[in-house]
Amino acid sequence: MKGMKLYNRSTIYNLALKTFGPEAQALKLMEEAAELAAAAARNMNGLGNEVDLAGELADVEIMIEQFRLNGMGLMIDFHKQKKLERLAERLGVTYAEE
């Protein structure tokens, strides 16, 4: 890889958004989420494996990180906080941020 320019995660995410556009990235998120759901179902049915599931989880996580970087980070954090509080309540505990 001599002479190749190295790009960090944020730069790659920004490049993907610039190259493909926000609509294409939204469609890609839907595709990756569907693949994750299918991999999870296969894993639960004994037809899949954790390696494939982990790969699909990584794909969805990458797409989520792109959406965070594209201005949805605070909104995601807000909703995540509320959902964690609700989960804690169902578990009979109080959620405290780390």
Residue pairs with C-beta under 8 A, 6 or more apart in sequence:
7 15
9 65
10 69
13 62
13 65
13 66
13 69
13 70
14 69
16 25
16 66
17 25
17 66
17 69
17 70
20 28
22 70
25 63
25 66
25 67
25 70
28 63
29 60
29 63
29 64
29 67
32 56
32 59
32 60
32 62
32 63
33 60
33 63
35 56
35 59
36 53
36 56
36 57
36 59
36 60
38 56
39 48
39 52
39 53
39 55
39 56
40 48
40 53
40 56
41 48
42 48
42 52
43 49
43 50
43 52
43 53
64 76
67 76
68 76
81 97
84 95
85 95
87 95
88 94
88 95
